[in-house]
Amino acid sequence: MTHADKTLMRQYEDIYCGRKINVEAHIASGNDDSDPRSVRIYLCFDSETSKIVISHIGKHLDNYSTKKL
């Protein structure tokens, strides 16, 4: 359902080297945003530069489930 919502999906897009990248992939530690130790790192692998690009470090980005809260 998140993919069907263009507003939500914009959070998972970034610009790197002048190109739009998708940063849906993430690594998580913890699952409770109220816990200060809980963190997510959103990233993508850029095949043109062979680099891992980190777009966001922090709380969980919104998705279909969190939008309903």
All heavy atoms as TSV, in Angstrom:
chain	resi	resn	atom	element	x	y	z
A	1	MET	N	N	0.811	-1.195	0.000
A	1	MET	CA	C	0.000	0.000	0.000
A	1	MET	C	C	0.863	1.272	0.000
A	1	MET	O	O	0.446	2.278	-0.557
A	1	MET	CB	C	-0.928	0.001	1.215
A	1	MET	CG	C	-1.953	-1.129	1.228
A	1	MET	SD	S	-3.069	-1.148	-0.183
A	1	MET	CE	C	-3.998	0.311	0.079
A	2	THR	N	N	2.030	1.206	0.615
A	2	THR	CA	C	2.913	2.370	0.623
A	2	THR	C	C	3.294	2.754	-0.803
A	2	THR	O	O	3.312	3.930	-1.155
A	2	THR	CB	C	4.171	2.100	1.462
A	2	THR	OG1	O	3.769	1.808	2.802
A	2	THR	CG2	C	5.105	3.297	1.472
A	3	HIS	N	N	3.593	1.756	-1.634
A	3	HIS	CA	C	3.999	2.031	-3.017
A	3	HIS	C	C	2.908	2.736	-3.816
A	3	HIS	O	O	3.208	3.456	-4.768
A	3	HIS	CB	C	4.404	0.746	-3.727
A	3	HIS	CG	C	5.730	0.242	-3.281
A	3	HIS	ND1	N	6.036	-1.081	-3.205
A	3	HIS	CD2	C	6.839	0.887	-2.854
A	3	HIS	CE1	C	7.264	-1.238	-2.771
A	3	HIS	NE2	N	7.761	-0.042	-2.553
A	4	ALA	N	N	1.662	2.551	-3.457
A	4	ALA	CA	C	0.553	3.177	-4.172
A	4	ALA	C	C	0.369	4.650	-3.792
A	4	ALA	O	O	-0.336	5.378	-4.486
A	4	ALA	CB	C	-0.738	2.413	-3.899
A	5	ASP	N	N	1.008	5.101	-2.728
A	5	ASP	CA	C	0.860	6.467	-2.240
A	5	ASP	C	C	2.097	7.284	-2.631
A	5	ASP	O	O	3.163	7.167	-2.029
A	5	ASP	CB	C	0.680	6.458	-0.716
A	5	ASP	CG	C	0.314	7.819	-0.152
A	5	ASP	OD1	O	0.814	8.845	-0.659
A	5	ASP	OD2	O	-0.464	7.837	0.821
A	6	LYS	N	N	1.945	8.137	-3.650
A	6	LYS	CA	C	3.081	8.910	-4.162
A	6	LYS	C	C	3.683	9.834	-3.112
A	6	LYS	O	O	4.894	10.058	-3.090
A	6	LYS	CB	C	2.653	9.718	-5.384
A	6	LYS	CG	C	2.339	8.870	-6.579
A	6	LYS	CD	C	1.877	9.706	-7.743
A	6	LYS	CE	C	1.485	8.797	-8.895
A	6	LYS	NZ	N	0.990	9.543	-10.037
A	7	THR	N	N	2.849	10.373	-2.230
A	7	THR	CA	C	3.350	11.263	-1.176
A	7	THR	C	C	4.278	10.506	-0.236
A	7	THR	O	O	5.358	10.997	0.115
A	7	THR	CB	C	2.179	11.868	-0.384
A	7	THR	OG1	O	1.329	12.564	-1.293
A	7	THR	CG2	C	2.679	12.837	0.671
A	8	LEU	N	N	3.880	9.317	0.173
A	8	LEU	CA	C	4.727	8.515	1.048
A	8	LEU	C	C	6.015	8.098	0.341
A	8	LEU	O	O	7.100	8.128	0.924
A	8	LEU	CB	C	3.982	7.264	1.528
A	8	LEU	CG	C	2.873	7.493	2.543
A	8	LEU	CD1	C	2.121	6.188	2.811
A	8	LEU	CD2	C	3.419	8.063	3.834
A	9	MET	N	N	5.905	7.722	-0.925
A	9	MET	CA	C	7.074	7.233	-1.653
A	9	MET	C	C	8.125	8.316	-1.871
A	9	MET	O	O	9.311	8.007	-2.001
A	9	MET	CB	C	6.654	6.616	-2.984
A	9	MET	CG	C	5.964	5.266	-2.828
A	9	MET	SD	S	6.929	4.083	-1.853
A	9	MET	CE	C	8.373	3.852	-2.896
A	10	ARG	N	N	7.728	9.591	-1.866
A	10	ARG	CA	C	8.712	10.669	-2.027
A	10	ARG	C	C	9.738	10.677	-0.900
A	10	ARG	O	O	10.863	11.128	-1.077
A	10	ARG	CB	C	8.008	12.016	-2.119
A	10	ARG	CG	C	7.504	12.292	-3.501
A	10	ARG	CD	C	7.029	13.743	-3.656
A	10	ARG	NE	N	5.873	13.706	-4.532
A	10	ARG	CZ	C	4.637	13.978	-4.178
A	10	ARG	NH1	N	4.365	14.390	-2.968
A	10	ARG	NH2	N	3.649	13.881	-5.038
A	11	GLN	N	N	9.350	10.193	0.271
A	11	GLN	CA	C	10.304	10.124	1.388
A	11	GLN	C	C	11.451	9.165	1.093
A	11	GLN	O	O	12.520	9.283	1.663
A	11	GLN	CB	C	9.613	9.612	2.650
A	11	GLN	CG	C	8.525	10.469	3.179
A	11	GLN	CD	C	7.907	9.766	4.357
A	11	GLN	OE1	O	8.225	10.104	5.483
A	11	GLN	NE2	N	7.069	8.794	4.091
A	12	TYR	N	N	11.174	8.190	0.238
A	12	TYR	CA	C	12.142	7.144	-0.065
A	12	TYR	C	C	12.933	7.447	-1.340
A	12	TYR	O	O	13.575	6.567	-1.890
A	12	TYR	CB	C	11.432	5.787	-0.178
A	12	TYR	CG	C	10.755	5.382	1.107
A	12	TYR	CD1	C	9.424	5.692	1.347
A	12	TYR	CD2	C	11.454	4.712	2.094
A	12	TYR	CE1	C	8.802	5.338	2.533
A	12	TYR	CE2	C	10.847	4.350	3.284
A	12	TYR	CZ	C	9.518	4.670	3.490
A	12	TYR	OH	O	8.913	4.314	4.674
A	13	GLU	N	N	12.879	8.683	-1.780
A	13	GLU	CA	C	13.647	9.122	-2.938
A	13	GLU	C	C	14.638	10.190	-2.503
A	13	GLU	O	O	14.371	10.971	-1.594
A	13	GLU	CB	C	12.731	9.727	-4.007
A	13	GLU	CG	C	11.764	8.756	-4.608
A	13	GLU	CD	C	10.799	9.432	-5.575
A	13	GLU	OE1	O	10.785	10.681	-5.662
A	13	GLU	OE2	O	10.043	8.699	-6.227
A	14	ASP	N	N	15.776	10.207	-3.161
A	14	ASP	CA	C	16.776	11.227	-2.901
A	14	ASP	C	C	17.504	11.494	-4.206
A	14	ASP	O	O	17.303	10.778	-5.188
A	14	ASP	CB	C	17.754	10.764	-1.819
A	14	ASP	CG	C	18.311	11.917	-0.988
A	14	ASP	OD1	O	18.303	13.063	-1.486
A	14	ASP	OD2	O	18.744	11.687	0.144
A	15	ILE	N	N	18.347	12.496	-4.211
A	15	ILE	CA	C	19.155	12.817	-5.390
A	15	ILE	C	C	20.617	12.587	-5.020
A	15	ILE	O	O	21.095	13.062	-3.982
A	15	ILE	CB	C	18.963	14.293	-5.829
A	15	ILE	CG1	C	17.498	14.584	-6.126
A	15	ILE	CG2	C	19.855	14.617	-7.026
A	15	ILE	CD1	C	16.916	13.833	-7.293
A	16	TYR	N	N	21.308	11.841	-5.877
A	16	TYR	CA	C	22.739	11.587	-5.674
A	16	TYR	C	C	23.429	11.735	-7.023
A	16	TYR	O	O	23.007	11.114	-8.006
A	16	TYR	CB	C	22.963	10.191	-5.097
A	16	TYR	CG	C	24.418	9.850	-4.906
A	16	TYR	CD1	C	25.175	10.483	-3.933
A	16	TYR	CD2	C	25.038	8.922	-5.712
A	16	TYR	CE1	C	26.518	10.194	-3.760
A	16	TYR	CE2	C	26.381	8.606	-5.555
A	16	TYR	CZ	C	27.115	9.251	-4.577
A	16	TYR	OH	O	28.450	8.969	-4.415
A	17	CYS	N	N	24.437	12.569	-7.088
A	17	CYS	CA	C	25.171	12.833	-8.339
A	17	CYS	C	C	24.221	13.220	-9.467
A	17	CYS	O	O	24.377	12.787	-10.606
A	17	CYS	CB	C	26.017	11.620	-8.735
A	17	CYS	SG	S	27.394	11.283	-7.638
A	18	GLY	N	N	23.187	13.994	-9.116
A	18	GLY	CA	C	22.248	14.471	-10.116
A	18	GLY	C	C	21.215	13.456	-10.573
A	18	GLY	O	O	20.436	13.721	-11.483
A	19	ARG	N	N	21.200	12.291	-9.948
A	19	ARG	CA	C	20.256	11.238	-10.320
A	19	ARG	C	C	19.345	10.908	-9.156
A	19	ARG	O	O	19.763	10.939	-8.006
A	19	ARG	CB	C	21.006	9.962	-10.721
A	19	ARG	CG	C	21.815	10.109	-11.985
A	19	ARG	CD	C	22.624	8.853	-12.286
A	19	ARG	NE	N	23.866	8.878	-11.492
A	19	ARG	CZ	C	24.128	8.069	-10.473
A	19	ARG	NH1	N	23.273	7.153	-10.101
A	19	ARG	NH2	N	25.262	8.152	-9.828
A	20	LYS	N	N	18.097	10.558	-9.468
A	20	LYS	CA	C	17.157	10.143	-8.437
A	20	LYS	C	C	17.516	8.717	-8.007
A	20	LYS	O	O	17.772	7.852	-8.849
A	20	LYS	CB	C	15.727	10.168	-8.967
A	20	LYS	CG	C	14.692	9.961	-7.887
A	20	LYS	CD	C	13.284	9.916	-8.439
A	20	LYS	CE	C	12.858	11.225	-9.025
A	20	LYS	NZ	N	11.435	11.252	-9.407
A	21	ILE	N	N	17.571	8.496	-6.697
A	21	ILE	CA	C	17.844	7.160	-6.161
A	21	ILE	C	C	16.704	6.747	-5.233
A	21	ILE	O	O	16.008	7.583	-4.672
A	21	ILE	CB	C	19.190	7.096	-5.404
A	21	ILE	CG1	C	19.226	8.113	-4.254
A	21	ILE	CG2	C	20.367	7.298	-6.356
A	21	ILE	CD1	C	20.426	7.982	-3.333
A	22	ASN	N	N	16.534	5.455	-5.079
A	22	ASN	CA	C	15.509	4.898	-4.205
A	22	ASN	C	C	16.202	4.399	-2.939
A	22	ASN	O	O	17.125	3.583	-3.013
A	22	ASN	CB	C	14.800	3.744	-4.910
A	22	ASN	CG	C	13.751	3.113	-4.032
A	22	ASN	OD1	O	14.051	2.585	-2.973
A	22	ASN	ND2	N	12.519	3.143	-4.484
A	23	VAL	N	N	15.753	4.879	-1.780
A	23	VAL	CA	C	16.392	4.524	-0.517
A	23	VAL	C	C	15.437	3.762	0.404
A	23	VAL	O	O	15.447	3.943	1.616
A	23	VAL	CB	C	16.979	5.766	0.191
A	23	VAL	CG1	C	18.131	6.344	-0.605
A	23	VAL	CG2	C	15.922	6.825	0.439
A	24	GLU	N	N	14.631	2.886	-0.185
A	24	GLU	CA	C	13.731	2.064	0.630
A	24	GLU	C	C	14.498	1.080	1.499
A	24	GLU	O	O	14.067	0.758	2.608
A	24	GLU	CB	C	12.775	1.275	-0.254
A	24	GLU	CG	C	11.679	2.100	-0.867
A	24	GLU	CD	C	10.784	1.234	-1.709
A	24	GLU	OE1	O	9.963	0.503	-1.131
A	24	GLU	OE2	O	10.928	1.291	-2.946
A	25	ALA	N	N	15.614	0.586	1.005
A	25	ALA	CA	C	16.399	-0.372	1.783
A	25	ALA	C	C	16.857	0.293	3.071
A	25	ALA	O	O	17.239	1.473	3.073
A	25	ALA	CB	C	17.603	-0.840	0.979
A	26	HIS	N	N	16.783	-0.432	4.166
A	26	HIS	CA	C	17.223	0.155	5.429
A	26	HIS	C	C	17.708	-0.924	6.397
A	26	HIS	O	O	17.387	-2.085	6.263
A	26	HIS	CB	C	16.112	0.986	6.068
A	26	HIS	CG	C	14.891	0.223	6.446
A	26	HIS	ND1	N	13.915	-0.091	5.546
A	26	HIS	CD2	C	14.483	-0.290	7.625
A	26	HIS	CE1	C	12.961	-0.761	6.154
A	26	HIS	NE2	N	13.281	-0.901	7.426
A	27	ILE	N	N	18.477	-0.457	7.340
A	27	ILE	CA	C	18.969	-1.271	8.449
A	27	ILE	C	C	18.339	-0.672	9.697
A	27	ILE	O	O	18.315	0.551	9.854
A	27	ILE	CB	C	20.508	-1.205	8.548
A	27	ILE	CG1	C	21.146	-1.709	7.257
A	27	ILE	CG2	C	21.006	-1.984	9.749
A	27	ILE	CD1	C	22.625	-1.403	7.157
A	28	ALA	N	N	17.825	-1.533	10.566
A	28	ALA	CA	C	17.132	-1.032	11.746
A	28	ALA	C	C	17.717	-1.614	13.020
A	28	ALA	O	O	18.152	-2.760	13.046
A	28	ALA	CB	C	15.652	-1.376	11.672
A	29	SER	N	N	17.699	-0.797	14.048
A	29	SER	CA	C	18.029	-1.249	15.397
A	29	SER	C	C	16.924	-0.728	16.301
A	29	SER	O	O	16.745	0.477	16.433
A	29	SER	CB	C	19.382	-0.699	15.843
A	29	SER	OG	O	19.634	-1.068	17.184
A	30	GLY	N	N	16.152	-1.633	16.850
A	30	GLY	CA	C	15.011	-1.240	17.661
A	30	GLY	C	C	13.783	-1.051	16.791
A	30	GLY	O	O	13.876	-0.930	15.581
A	31	ASN	N	N	12.622	-1.025	17.436
A	31	ASN	CA	C	11.389	-0.915	16.665
A	31	ASN	C	C	10.412	0.087	17.279
A	31	ASN	O	O	9.276	0.170	16.871
A	31	ASN	CB	C	10.724	-2.298	16.558
A	31	ASN	CG	C	9.785	-2.383	15.388
A	31	ASN	OD1	O	9.950	-1.687	14.401
A	31	ASN	ND2	N	8.774	-3.224	15.500
A	32	ASP	N	N	10.882	0.870	18.228
A	32	ASP	CA	C	10.007	1.808	18.929
A	32	ASP	C	C	10.589	3.211	18.796
A	32	ASP	O	O	11.619	3.524	19.393
A	32	ASP	CB	C	9.899	1.397	20.402
A	32	ASP	CG	C	9.003	2.309	21.213
A	32	ASP	OD1	O	8.412	3.244	20.639
A	32	ASP	OD2	O	8.889	2.068	22.431
A	33	ASP	N	N	9.937	4.061	17.997
A	33	ASP	CA	C	10.466	5.406	17.770
A	33	ASP	C	C	10.527	6.260	19.026
A	33	ASP	O	O	11.220	7.266	19.062
A	33	ASP	CB	C	9.661	6.126	16.691
A	33	ASP	CG	C	10.108	5.760	15.283
A	33	ASP	OD1	O	11.158	5.112	15.142
A	33	ASP	OD2	O	9.417	6.141	14.333
A	34	SER	N	N	9.809	5.869	20.072
A	34	SER	CA	C	9.893	6.635	21.318
A	34	SER	C	C	11.158	6.277	22.106
A	34	SER	O	O	11.538	6.983	23.024
A	34	SER	CB	C	8.652	6.405	22.179
A	34	SER	OG	O	8.588	5.060	22.609
A	35	ASP	N	N	11.802	5.180	21.740
A	35	ASP	CA	C	13.054	4.766	22.385
A	35	ASP	C	C	14.214	5.487	21.690
A	35	ASP	O	O	14.427	5.308	20.489
A	35	ASP	CB	C	13.217	3.255	22.262
A	35	ASP	CG	C	14.455	2.722	22.954
A	35	ASP	OD1	O	15.356	3.514	23.314
A	35	ASP	OD2	O	14.548	1.492	23.127
A	36	PRO	N	N	14.982	6.307	22.390
A	36	PRO	CA	C	16.074	7.052	21.756
A	36	PRO	C	C	17.176	6.157	21.176
A	36	PRO	O	O	17.972	6.610	20.364
A	36	PRO	CB	C	16.615	7.939	22.872
A	36	PRO	CG	C	16.130	7.346	24.138
A	36	PRO	CD	C	14.875	6.589	23.820
A	37	ARG	N	N	17.192	4.895	21.562
A	37	ARG	CA	C	18.193	3.971	21.016
A	37	ARG	C	C	17.742	3.334	19.703
A	37	ARG	O	O	18.523	2.674	19.037
A	37	ARG	CB	C	18.508	2.869	22.030
A	37	ARG	CG	C	19.113	3.419	23.320
A	37	ARG	CD	C	19.190	2.363	24.369
A	37	ARG	NE	N	17.800	2.004	24.715
A	37	ARG	CZ	C	17.462	1.013	25.516
A	37	ARG	NH1	N	18.397	0.277	26.057
A	37	ARG	NH2	N	16.202	0.758	25.780
A	38	SER	N	N	16.485	3.542	19.334
A	38	SER	CA	C	15.943	2.994	18.097
A	38	SER	C	C	16.357	3.878	16.919
A	38	SER	O	O	16.200	5.097	16.964
A	38	SER	CB	C	14.412	2.935	18.194
A	38	SER	OG	O	13.860	2.357	17.055
A	39	VAL	N	N	16.899	3.266	15.873
A	39	VAL	CA	C	17.389	4.050	14.730
A	39	VAL	C	C	17.224	3.246	13.441
A	39	VAL	O	O	17.222	2.016	13.457
A	39	VAL	CB	C	18.870	4.457	14.929
A	39	VAL	CG1	C	19.787	3.264	14.919
A	39	VAL	CG2	C	19.306	5.486	13.919
A	40	ARG	N	N	17.081	3.967	12.339
A	40	ARG	CA	C	17.031	3.361	11.021
A	40	ARG	C	C	18.021	4.099	10.118
A	40	ARG	O	O	18.145	5.316	10.183
A	40	ARG	CB	C	15.638	3.460	10.423
A	40	ARG	CG	C	14.630	2.652	11.205
A	40	ARG	CD	C	13.637	2.028	10.316
A	40	ARG	NE	N	12.726	1.051	10.844
A	40	ARG	CZ	C	12.532	0.615	12.058
A	40	ARG	NH1	N	13.254	1.076	13.031
A	40	ARG	NH2	N	11.653	-0.299	12.362
A	41	ILE	N	N	18.686	3.342	9.268
A	41	ILE	CA	C	19.603	3.910	8.284
A	41	ILE	C	C	19.066	3.516	6.912
A	41	ILE	O	O	19.035	2.337	6.574
A	41	ILE	CB	C	21.037	3.384	8.478
A	41	ILE	CG1	C	21.529	3.708	9.893
A	41	ILE	CG2	C	21.971	3.967	7.418
A	41	ILE	CD1	C	22.840	3.031	10.255
A	42	TYR	N	N	18.602	4.508	6.152
A	42	TYR	CA	C	18.051	4.274	4.816
A	42	TYR	C	C	19.154	4.497	3.788
A	42	TYR	O	O	19.872	5.494	3.834
A	42	TYR	CB	C	16.880	5.226	4.554
A	42	TYR	CG	C	15.675	4.884	5.386
A	42	TYR	CD1	C	15.541	5.352	6.688
A	42	TYR	CD2	C	14.673	4.070	4.887
A	42	TYR	CE1	C	14.438	5.026	7.458
A	42	TYR	CE2	C	13.564	3.735	5.650
A	42	TYR	CZ	C	13.457	4.217	6.932
A	42	TYR	OH	O	12.368	3.886	7.692
A	43	LEU	N	N	19.277	3.564	2.840
A	43	LEU	CA	C	20.416	3.575	1.932
A	43	LEU	C	C	20.083	2.956	0.591
A	43	LEU	O	O	19.019	2.370	0.410
A	43	LEU	CB	C	21.569	2.810	2.577
A	43	LEU	CG	C	21.234	1.370	2.990
A	43	LEU	CD1	C	21.787	0.390	2.012
A	43	LEU	CD2	C	21.735	1.110	4.392
A	44	CYS	N	N	21.007	3.087	-0.324
A	44	CYS	CA	C	20.935	2.355	-1.590
A	44	CYS	C	C	22.350	2.128	-2.090
A	44	CYS	O	O	23.295	2.805	-1.670
A	44	CYS	CB	C	20.093	3.100	-2.631
A	44	CYS	SG	S	20.970	4.321	-3.587
A	45	PHE	N	N	22.496	1.154	-2.965
A	45	PHE	CA	C	23.771	0.917	-3.630
A	45	PHE	C	C	23.705	1.593	-4.981
A	45	PHE	O	O	22.814	1.318	-5.784
A	45	PHE	CB	C	24.050	-0.577	-3.805
A	45	PHE	CG	C	25.331	-0.838	-4.541
A	45	PHE	CD1	C	26.542	-0.645	-3.912
A	45	PHE	CD2	C	25.314	-1.240	-5.863
A	45	PHE	CE1	C	27.734	-0.862	-4.589
A	45	PHE	CE2	C	26.493	-1.462	-6.554
A	45	PHE	CZ	C	27.711	-1.272	-5.913
A	46	ASP	N	N	24.631	2.513	-5.229
A	46	ASP	CA	C	24.700	3.200	-6.516
A	46	ASP	C	C	25.651	2.439	-7.422
A	46	ASP	O	O	26.865	2.440	-7.202
A	46	ASP	CB	C	25.163	4.637	-6.322
A	46	ASP	CG	C	25.227	5.389	-7.633
A	46	ASP	OD1	O	24.224	5.393	-8.361
A	46	ASP	OD2	O	26.293	5.949	-7.938
A	47	SER	N	N	25.106	1.772	-8.413
A	47	SER	CA	C	25.921	0.922	-9.285
A	47	SER	C	C	26.864	1.731	-10.176
A	47	SER	O	O	27.899	1.219	-10.603
A	47	SER	CB	C	25.033	0.016	-10.138
A	47	SER	OG	O	24.134	0.783	-10.898
A	48	GLU	N	N	26.531	2.999	-10.450
A	48	GLU	CA	C	27.413	3.816	-11.291
A	48	GLU	C	C	28.707	4.189	-10.583
A	48	GLU	O	O	29.754	4.298	-11.209
A	48	GLU	CB	C	26.685	5.068	-11.764
A	48	GLU	CG	C	25.646	4.777	-12.819
A	48	GLU	CD	C	25.108	6.043	-13.455
A	48	GLU	OE1	O	25.831	7.062	-13.505
A	48	GLU	OE2	O	23.955	6.006	-13.891
A	49	THR	N	N	28.648	4.416	-9.274
A	49	THR	CA	C	29.840	4.799	-8.523
A	49	THR	C	C	30.362	3.665	-7.643
A	49	THR	O	O	31.404	3.806	-7.020
A	49	THR	CB	C	29.554	6.021	-7.627
A	49	THR	OG1	O	28.519	5.679	-6.701
A	49	THR	CG2	C	29.151	7.231	-8.448
A	50	SER	N	N	29.604	2.567	-7.586
A	50	SER	CA	C	29.928	1.425	-6.716
A	50	SER	C	C	30.051	1.846	-5.254
A	50	SER	O	O	30.920	1.374	-4.524
A	50	SER	CB	C	31.215	0.728	-7.175
A	50	SER	OG	O	31.032	0.185	-8.452
A	51	LYS	N	N	29.146	2.751	-4.852
A	51	LYS	CA	C	29.146	3.224	-3.470
A	51	LYS	C	C	27.799	2.968	-2.828
A	51	LYS	O	O	26.762	2.956	-3.491
A	51	LYS	CB	C	29.434	4.725	-3.414
A	51	LYS	CG	C	30.836	5.080	-3.832
A	51	LYS	CD	C	31.074	6.562	-3.692
A	51	LYS	CE	C	32.514	6.887	-4.093
A	51	LYS	NZ	N	32.800	8.306	-3.941
A	52	ILE	N	N	27.826	2.803	-1.518
A	52	ILE	CA	C	26.602	2.759	-0.732
A	52	ILE	C	C	26.289	4.187	-0.333
A	52	ILE	O	O	27.134	4.884	0.240
A	52	ILE	CB	C	26.763	1.867	0.505
A	52	ILE	CG1	C	26.984	0.412	0.071
A	52	ILE	CG2	C	25.544	1.999	1.422
A	52	ILE	CD1	C	27.326	-0.521	1.207
A	53	VAL	N	N	25.091	4.643	-0.659
A	53	VAL	CA	C	24.675	6.008	-0.385
A	53	VAL	C	C	23.690	5.985	0.778
A	53	VAL	O	O	22.670	5.297	0.718
A	53	VAL	CB	C	24.009	6.648	-1.621
A	53	VAL	CG1	C	23.580	8.077	-1.324
A	53	VAL	CG2	C	24.948	6.600	-2.816
A	54	ILE	N	N	24.012	6.707	1.837
A	54	ILE	CA	C	23.124	6.811	2.989
A	54	ILE	C	C	22.313	8.092	2.837
A	54	ILE	O	O	22.865	9.174	2.682
A	54	ILE	CB	C	23.920	6.808	4.306
A	54	ILE	CG1	C	24.641	5.476	4.462
A	54	ILE	CG2	C	22.994	7.086	5.491
A	54	ILE	CD1	C	25.563	5.393	5.643
A	55	SER	N	N	20.993	7.945	2.900
A	55	SER	CA	C	20.110	9.082	2.697
A	55	SER	C	C	19.558	9.645	4.007
A	55	SER	O	O	19.389	10.842	4.138
A	55	SER	CB	C	18.941	8.661	1.804
A	55	SER	OG	O	17.993	9.689	1.696
A	56	HIS	N	N	19.264	8.762	4.960
A	56	HIS	CA	C	18.612	9.209	6.191
A	56	HIS	C	C	19.044	8.316	7.342
A	56	HIS	O	O	19.065	7.095	7.210
A	56	HIS	CB	C	17.091	9.125	6.014
A	56	HIS	CG	C	16.312	9.395	7.259
A	56	HIS	ND1	N	16.027	10.675	7.681
A	56	HIS	CD2	C	15.753	8.565	8.165
A	56	HIS	CE1	C	15.323	10.603	8.808
A	56	HIS	NE2	N	15.136	9.343	9.113
A	57	ILE	N	N	19.390	8.936	8.450
A	57	ILE	CA	C	19.664	8.215	9.689
A	57	ILE	C	C	18.775	8.843	10.748
A	57	ILE	O	O	18.826	10.048	10.973
A	57	ILE	CB	C	21.143	8.322	10.118
A	57	ILE	CG1	C	22.052	7.743	9.047
A	57	ILE	CG2	C	21.360	7.621	11.462
A	57	ILE	CD1	C	23.526	7.936	9.325
A	58	GLY	N	N	17.951	8.025	11.372
A	58	GLY	CA	C	17.055	8.566	12.397
A	58	GLY	C	C	15.855	7.682	12.604
A	58	GLY	O	O	15.950	6.464	12.523
A	59	LYS	N	N	14.735	8.316	12.827
A	59	LYS	CA	C	13.491	7.600	13.103
A	59	LYS	C	C	12.935	6.969	11.829
A	59	LYS	O	O	13.326	7.320	10.714
A	59	LYS	CB	C	12.458	8.541	13.716
A	59	LYS	CG	C	12.911	9.175	15.016
A	59	LYS	CD	C	13.119	8.135	16.079
A	59	LYS	CE	C	13.577	8.764	17.374
A	59	LYS	NZ	N	13.963	7.800	18.372
A	60	HIS	N	N	11.989	6.072	12.024
A	60	HIS	CA	C	11.308	5.368	10.949
A	60	HIS	C	C	10.619	6.371	10.025
A	60	HIS	O	O	9.923	7.267	10.488
A	60	HIS	CB	C	10.258	4.452	11.585
A	60	HIS	CG	C	9.707	3.421	10.691
A	60	HIS	ND1	N	8.812	3.711	9.691
A	60	HIS	CD2	C	9.903	2.085	10.639
A	60	HIS	CE1	C	8.476	2.598	9.073
A	60	HIS	NE2	N	9.132	1.593	9.633
A	61	LEU	N	N	10.820	6.252	8.705
A	61	LEU	CA	C	10.082	7.084	7.773
A	61	LEU	C	C	8.645	6.600	7.702
A	61	LEU	O	O	8.362	5.432	7.979
A	61	LEU	CB	C	10.720	7.026	6.378
A	61	LEU	CG	C	12.129	7.615	6.250
A	61	LEU	CD1	C	12.638	7.439	4.829
A	61	LEU	CD2	C	12.153	9.072	6.651
A	62	ASP	N	N	7.743	7.495	7.346
A	62	ASP	CA	C	6.326	7.121	7.283
A	62	ASP	C	C	6.089	6.073	6.203
A	62	ASP	O	O	6.748	6.068	5.164
A	62	ASP	CB	C	5.462	8.348	6.965
A	62	ASP	CG	C	5.436	9.345	8.090
A	62	ASP	OD1	O	5.678	8.934	9.252
A	62	ASP	OD2	O	5.164	10.523	7.834
A	63	ASN	N	N	5.141	5.199	6.481
A	63	ASN	CA	C	4.661	4.245	5.496
A	63	ASN	C	C	3.154	4.142	5.659
A	63	ASN	O	O	2.554	4.868	6.445
A	63	ASN	CB	C	5.371	2.896	5.621
A	63	ASN	CG	C	5.179	2.240	6.967
A	63	ASN	OD1	O	4.131	2.362	7.587
A	63	ASN	ND2	N	6.191	1.561	7.445
A	64	TYR	N	N	2.519	3.243	4.927
A	64	TYR	CA	C	1.065	3.125	4.974
A	64	TYR	C	C	0.562	2.855	6.392
A	64	TYR	O	O	-0.428	3.431	6.823
A	64	TYR	CB	C	0.598	2.028	4.025
A	64	TYR	CG	C	-0.901	1.905	3.959
A	64	TYR	CD1	C	-1.655	2.841	3.247
A	64	TYR	CD2	C	-1.563	0.882	4.593
A	64	TYR	CE1	C	-3.030	2.747	3.188
A	64	TYR	CE2	C	-2.937	0.777	4.547
A	64	TYR	CZ	C	-3.669	1.707	3.833
A	64	TYR	OH	O	-5.031	1.617	3.779
A	65	SER	N	N	1.255	2.019	7.121
A	65	SER	CA	C	0.831	1.683	8.491
A	65	SER	C	C	0.962	2.869	9.441
A	65	SER	O	O	0.074	3.117	10.246
A	65	SER	CB	C	1.651	0.514	9.036
A	65	SER	OG	O	1.425	-0.628	8.253
A	66	THR	N	N	2.050	3.607	9.367
A	66	THR	CA	C	2.248	4.732	10.282
A	66	THR	C	C	1.363	5.903	9.914
A	66	THR	O	O	1.020	6.715	10.776
A	66	THR	CB	C	3.713	5.195	10.329
A	66	THR	OG1	O	4.123	5.589	9.023
A	66	THR	CG2	C	4.622	4.115	10.848
A	67	LYS	N	N	0.966	6.018	8.662
A	67	LYS	CA	C	0.098	7.110	8.225
A	67	LYS	C	C	-1.269	7.035	8.902
A	67	LYS	O	O	-1.891	8.044	9.168
A	67	LYS	CB	C	-0.064	7.062	6.702
A	67	LYS	CG	C	-0.879	8.183	6.119
A	67	LYS	CD	C	-0.959	8.049	4.621
A	67	LYS	CE	C	-1.879	9.093	4.043
A	67	LYS	NZ	N	-2.049	8.950	2.604
A	68	LYS	N	N	-1.727	5.829	9.191
A	68	LYS	CA	C	-3.032	5.633	9.806
A	68	LYS	C	C	-3.042	6.040	11.276
A	68	LYS	O	O	-4.101	6.236	11.854
A	68	LYS	CB	C	-3.470	4.172	9.673
A	68	LYS	CG	C	-3.732	3.763	8.241
A	68	LYS	CD	C	-4.359	2.383	8.144
A	68	LYS	CE	C	-3.436	1.305	8.626
A	68	LYS	NZ	N	-3.968	-0.044	8.438
A	69	LEU	N	N	-1.885	6.145	11.912
A	69	LEU	CA	C	-1.830	6.455	13.356
A	69	LEU	C	C	-2.168	7.874	13.658
A	69	LEU	O	O	-2.091	8.797	13.081
A	69	LEU	CB	C	-0.430	6.124	13.908
A	69	LEU	CG	C	-0.034	4.662	13.815
A	69	LEU	CD1	C	1.400	4.494	14.318
A	69	LEU	CD2	C	-0.971	3.787	14.610
